[in-house]
Amino acid sequence: MSGWRLERRVSPSALWSASVTAVSILAALALGGLLMALMDVNPAKAYFEMLRGSLGSWYGFAETIVKAIPITLTGLACILAFKASIWNIGAEGQLIMGALAATAFVRYSRLESPFGILVCMFAASAAAGGLWGAVPGFLKGKWNVNEIIATLMGNYIAACLMDLLLYGAWKDPASMGFPMTAPFPPGARLWVFAGRLHAGLFIALVLAVMIHVTMRRTQWGFEVRVIGENRKAARYVGIGIMKNIVLVMFLSGAIAGLCGMSEVAGLHGRLSRGFSVGYGFTGVIVAWLAGLNALLLPFVAFLMGILLVGGDTLQVVMGLPLSSVQVVQGLILFCVLGGDIFRNYRLIRPRAPRHREAV
Amino acid sequence: MDVLIPILAAAVRSGTPVVYAVMGEILAERSGVMNLGLEGLMLLGAFAGFSATQSTGSPELGLAAAFAAGTLATFIHAFLCVTLGGNQTVSGLALAMFGGGMSAMLGRGHIGETIKGLMPFDFPLLCRIPLIGPVFFRHDVMVYISFLLVFFLHFFIFRTRPGMNLRAVGENPRAADAMGMSVSRARYLYTLVGGGLAGLAGGYLSVVYSQMWVEGMTAGRGWIAVALVIFGIWRPVRAMFGCYLFGGIDALQLRMQAAGTSIPAPILLMLPYLMTLGVLVFISIRSKSGILLGAPASLGTPFRREERE
């Protein structure tokens, strides 16, 4: 190896970046295939079934979009926080809190007008998710408490709160012991169309554009990026670090909270345990894969949706457990991270030793 | 006293797997590599330990397999973070996901199956000391080894030359490099050993503590371990007390559930996470000017020899 060295690419081209990501994902799928082969599963057949299950029919295609909606939302939540170099790993807990707030509103409010109900559910879920994010944000800004751990603990605490309600006061007596609430009344449902698609799709797309524009075109977006890239410089030019960290975490949590609301009020029409299959963590991956680009994110989320719907198909058709999707997600993250070095560096071949000057 | 002693003893037992994971993480982080994958490594170790014990009938081999599984999986992390200089946070999260998924995938046919694991025995002489004996010396051999490990690591890190080198690599890799140490070799070594200890921590859970395989059986202990390293300000003995504090809360809530209190189980289950958050906030408030006392200065930063800052 002696003589080989890495040289930093000053600004890797978009084409190069994209091809590196593509090759990385293919490498991850190849590794996943290798693991399947080790488990006596034919990888070619498995991937074919995944594609057929997700893109092979209108139902599968719609289902892929249904999965892409929450992933886009949690991914946007992560992008916002990651832009400020704050590792919000707590989208899972924040979306649970959003779903809890929306459900609480459905159960306890006496509002009659459907429009009023929707607006209040919107606000309640965003506020609950936002607060669940703002607390670690405050702890980070004020005392530099590690936000990764704080948000992760928030996930576990939120899950416990949900269990408390679903096994207790909110349990549907007609659910035969299954931890879920009674179905929401029709007035408290988001607009559902074309089978299982719902208005969450538009929330996700509108937010993606809004976040993109905010980050690229507004002063506040610029400030957040400065905080993310160089916190010292931000402090030096007088950007309020504490205020902005809390705000970023509030908004990040609020988006995740909306995600929880859109899942319970749009897709499921009730709150049930396990309504989120780790969307908070998938959000971390898609945010990273999209290179923190909010406009690119919905497409990446769609690809991840193929993986999730395909995973469901594999479970039914080939008996592979759903956890294999988690394995592939981990592999994708590993490979994209490994690919990063080729994105940002070029390997220089060792040259013939230079003629040394005579001493 | 008669009420307290069983709880304290249970705290030690319940804290022991976290002790192994925390000691491993201290080694890795002291060398400058943050490994957030503990949760996944513990799950992999737990399944490897369970599986090896089940097929060989030997809990000792099971624990060895757990250590090996942790080391092997950490190799990915070490390669990405040390050789390629990748982002340690992302790699650690990927490791947590990969390990969790892998263990669930491999273990799906074995959920709830039990094995015959290590049995406790009274440590000769020491078990007769009042209070100390029943709390610390009536456990299994892995608990006794964990005591030795903690004090050995304290001695190693602060009192030996390799330990000093380890700290140098973590504090100032450039200076360590100039002194002729191999930064990447040290980082590989300690990250891998640390990952092995995390695997062993998982093995303790399945082979000794519950003697069965349950999907996701670590229940966040890996993340709690990461927090306890910060609480212990990267010092083995101090971190050990954090682990027993966690163990105490865990033992207490289990006992209260078993005793059938009117407090709902989810509230009791929430306590360890709340406590972890609490101690993390406490230690962060106490540390000055935002920089944690004792945090290795190069933690999380890759070292590239050919690049100068």
Chai-1 contact restraints between the chains, C-beta under 6 A:
chainA,res_idxA,chainB,res_idxB,connection_type,confidence,min_distance_angstrom,max_distance_angstrom,comment,restraint_id
A,R5,B,E306,contact,1.0,0.0,6.0,A-B,restraint_1
A,W87,B,T89,contact,1.0,0.0,6.0,A-B,restraint_2
A,L139,B,V281,contact,1.0,0.0,6.0,A-B,restraint_3
A,W143,B,S284,contact,1.0,0.0,6.0,A-B,restraint_4
A,W143,B,I285,contact,1.0,0.0,6.0,A-B,restraint_5
A,N144,B,S284,contact,1.0,0.0,6.0,A-B,restraint_6
A,N144,B,G290,contact,1.0,0.0,6.0,A-B,restraint_7
A,V145,B,L280,contact,1.0,0.0,6.0,A-B,restraint_8
A,V145,B,V281,contact,1.0,0.0,6.0,A-B,restraint_9
A,V145,B,S284,contact,1.0,0.0,6.0,A-B,restraint_10
A,I149,B,V226,contact,1.0,0.0,6.0,A-B,restraint_11
A,I149,B,A227,contact,1.0,0.0,6.0,A-B,restraint_12
A,I149,B,L280,contact,1.0,0.0,6.0,A-B,restraint_13
A,L152,B,W223,contact,1.0,0.0,6.0,A-B,restraint_14
A,M153,B,Y273,contact,1.0,0.0,6.0,A-B,restraint_15
A,M153,B,T276,contact,1.0,0.0,6.0,A-B,restraint_16
A,M153,B,L277,contact,1.0,0.0,6.0,A-B,restraint_17
A,Y156,B,G220,contact,1.0,0.0,6.0,A-B,restraint_18
A,Y156,B,Y273,contact,1.0,0.0,6.0,A-B,restraint_19
A,I157,B,M270,contact,1.0,0.0,6.0,A-B,restraint_20
A,I157,B,Y273,contact,1.0,0.0,6.0,A-B,restraint_21
A,C160,B,P266,contact,1.0,0.0,6.0,A-B,restraint_22
A,C160,B,L269,contact,1.0,0.0,6.0,A-B,restraint_23
A,C160,B,M270,contact,1.0,0.0,6.0,A-B,restraint_24
A,D163,B,P266,contact,1.0,0.0,6.0,A-B,restraint_25
A,L164,B,P264,contact,1.0,0.0,6.0,A-B,restraint_26
A,L164,B,P266,contact,1.0,0.0,6.0,A-B,restraint_27
A,P321,B,M105,contact,1.0,0.0,6.0,A-B,restraint_28
A,P321,B,R108,contact,1.0,0.0,6.0,A-B,restraint_29
A,S323,B,G101,contact,1.0,0.0,6.0,A-B,restraint_30
A,S323,B,A104,contact,1.0,0.0,6.0,A-B,restraint_31
A,S323,B,M105,contact,1.0,0.0,6.0,A-B,restraint_32
A,S324,B,M105,contact,1.0,0.0,6.0,A-B,restraint_33
A,Q326,B,M97,contact,1.0,0.0,6.0,A-B,restraint_34
A,Q326,B,G101,contact,1.0,0.0,6.0,A-B,restraint_35
A,V327,B,F98,contact,1.0,0.0,6.0,A-B,restraint_36
A,V327,B,G101,contact,1.0,0.0,6.0,A-B,restraint_37
A,V327,B,M102,contact,1.0,0.0,6.0,A-B,restraint_38
A,V327,B,M105,contact,1.0,0.0,6.0,A-B,restraint_39
A,Q329,B,M97,contact,1.0,0.0,6.0,A-B,restraint_40
A,G330,B,A94,contact,1.0,0.0,6.0,A-B,restraint_41
A,G330,B,M97,contact,1.0,0.0,6.0,A-B,restraint_42
A,G330,B,F98,contact,1.0,0.0,6.0,A-B,restraint_43
A,L333,B,A94,contact,1.0,0.0,6.0,A-B,restraint_44
A,F334,B,A94,contact,1.0,0.0,6.0,A-B,restraint_45
A,L337,B,L80,contact,1.0,0.0,6.0,A-B,restraint_46
A,L337,B,G86,contact,1.0,0.0,6.0,A-B,restraint_47
A,L337,B,V90,contact,1.0,0.0,6.0,A-B,restraint_48
A,L337,B,S91,contact,1.0,0.0,6.0,A-B,restraint_49
A,G338,B,L80,contact,1.0,0.0,6.0,A-B,restraint_50
A,G338,B,L84,contact,1.0,0.0,6.0,A-B,restraint_51
A,I341,B,L84,contact,1.0,0.0,6.0,A-B,restraint_52
